């Protein structure tokens, strides 16, 4: 397990700071944890899980429901 700073999260998911914080406010993105003082960081495992959920969601929407 590893902590990611905001810049690492942005690079990893391809979103900007504003988008990340907006999605967090909507409950659609993992929230950071306090590390020291006012510093925050995200758990890499939570970011990976969020990314996999997006992939799964996209793939399930793009595959037509074929009935034989």
Secondary structure, 3 states (H helix, E strand, C coil): CCEECHHHHHHHHCCCHHHHHHHHHCCCCCCCEECCCCCEEEEHHHHHHHHHHHHHHHHHHHCCCCCC
